[in-house]
């Protein structure tokens, strides 16, 4: 069987989910990358077998609802249902003692704030252990149901720390950007049981990678990283206008997209009004990140967006964390907020 075509909408024959992907081989020819072209696996219910194909996404969605015993058409989303999803940039040490990893995987990883320096996402001094961070946002006061995880080791150094990430995705529902440079690397995220795999333009060479990804799985979430224009790993890619890229993603068949304003990421300044205006009327589910705070999400919903990707350390999140263990000044690599803020709770000084 050939891979999915751009306009194929596949569903699991058992539960109707669209999270159907070619079954990766655990043994040769290339373990974990090559697929058995005759077998597919559903990442929602675990069923293995041939999927069912539909002409449109709406037909596939209706089939899934009928599998769940819901026979009426899907109700239109209401603004109050817009998602608020915290961004978790994960920093790990590339040389981790395996014994420590086995015993304390959620303490080895730290959640840091990041700023865009024009070339890469640089961690700032704001950081706490994953355990402490998740205790804060996963508790009843914040009640986060999913997170948008950035594996900084994979994004910045093409060396994703799957040993650590495998443990983290078990703690909550994760949309994972592990910094894949090509479609095969992006799809590796599903081997970690991530709820959804994110493909960031900043680590992909060109738009063609999105076309190839959609042929494998329409469930991959494209993330258009913005620095005034769409950022690609290869500067020779000429498709950089946001509107043009969005229209081409819709042409390929994607129905949802995330847009990350790199210049505002970590600033807590709120979303760029001009960028929000440019996303109104886009015929896709749009999740916007970059300076977004919890209080900004309802306004995004009113403008027709599906949700907001919330900065890692907003005032609300910092208030839920423990008091700081040590206070030290830190320099910002992006425009700082207009008012003075106290150092982040949970700050851990850099080694050395």
Rosetta blueprint (number, residue, H / E / L):
1 X L
2 X L
3 X L
4 X L
5 X L
6 X L
7 X L
8 X L
9 X E
10 X E
11 X E
12 X L
13 X L
14 X L
15 X L
16 X L
17 X L
18 X L
19 X L
20 X E
21 X E
22 X E
23 X E
24 X E
25 X L
26 X L
27 X L
28 X L
29 X L
30 X L
31 X L
32 X L
33 X L
34 X L
35 X E
36 X E
37 X E
38 X E
39 X E
40 X E
41 X E
42 X E
43 X L
44 X L
45 X L
46 X L
47 X L
48 X E
49 X L
50 X L
51 X L
52 X E
53 X E
54 X E
55 X L
56 X L
57 X H
58 X H
59 X H
60 X H
61 X H
62 X H
63 X H
64 X H
65 X H
66 X H
67 X H
68 X L
69 X L
70 X L
71 X L
72 X L
73 X L
74 X L
75 X L
76 X L
77 X L
78 X L
79 X H
80 X H
81 X H
82 X L
83 X E
84 X E
85 X E
86 X E
87 X E
88 X E
89 X E
90 X E
91 X E
92 X L
93 X L
94 X L
95 X L
96 X L
97 X L
98 X H
99 X H
100 X H
101 X H
102 X H
103 X H
104 X H
105 X H
106 X H
107 X H
108 X H
109 X L
110 X E
111 X E
112 X E
113 X E
114 X E
115 X E
116 X E
117 X L
118 X L
119 X L
120 X L
121 X E
122 X E
123 X E
124 X E
125 X E
126 X E
127 X E
128 X E
129 X E
130 X H
131 X H
132 X H
133 X H
134 X H
135 X H
136 X H
137 X H
138 X L
139 X L
140 X L
141 X L
142 X L
143 X L
144 X L
145 X L
146 X E
147 X E
148 X E
149 X E
150 X E
151 X E
152 X H
153 X H
154 X H
155 X H
156 X H
157 X H
158 X L
159 X L
160 X L
161 X L
162 X H
163 X H
164 X H
165 X H
166 X H
167 X H
168 X H
169 X L
170 X L
171 X L
172 X L
173 X E
174 X E
175 X E
176 X E
177 X E
178 X L
179 X L
180 X L
181 X L
182 X L
183 X H
184 X H
185 X H
186 X H
187 X H
188 X H
189 X H
190 X H
191 X H
192 X H
193 X L
194 X L
195 X L
196 X E
197 X E
198 X E
199 X E
200 X E
201 X H
202 X H
203 X H
204 X L
205 X L
206 X L
207 X L
208 X H
209 X H
210 X H
211 X H
212 X H
213 X H
214 X H
215 X H
216 X H
217 X L
218 X L
219 X L
220 X L
221 X E
222 X E
223 X E
224 X E
225 X E
226 X E
227 X L
228 X L
229 X L
230 X E
231 X L
232 X L
233 X L
234 X L
235 X L
236 X L
237 X L
238 X L
239 X L
240 X L
241 X L
242 X H
243 X H
244 X H
245 X H
246 X H
247 X H
248 X H
249 X H
250 X H
251 X H
252 X H
253 X L
254 X L
255 X L
256 X E
257 X E
258 X E
259 X E
260 X E
261 X E
262 X L
263 X L
264 X L
265 X L
266 X L
267 X L
268 X L
269 X L
270 X L
271 X L
272 X L
273 X H
274 X H
275 X H
276 X H
277 X H
278 X H
279 X H
280 X L
281 X L
282 X L
283 X L
284 X L
285 X E
286 X E
287 X E
288 X E
289 X E
290 X L
291 X L
292 X L
293 X L
294 X H
295 X H
296 X H
297 X H
298 X H
299 X H
300 X H
301 X H
302 X H
303 X L
304 X L
305 X L
306 X L
307 X E
308 X E
309 X E
310 X E
311 X L
312 X L
313 X L
314 X L
315 X H
316 X H
317 X H
318 X H
319 X H
320 X H
321 X L
322 X L
323 X L
324 X L
325 X L
326 X L
327 X L
328 X L
329 X L
330 X L
331 X L
332 X L
333 X L
334 X L
335 X L
336 X L
337 X L
338 X L
339 X L
340 X L
341 X L
342 X L
343 X L
344 X L
345 X L
346 X L
347 X L
348 X L
349 X L
350 X L
351 X L
352 X L
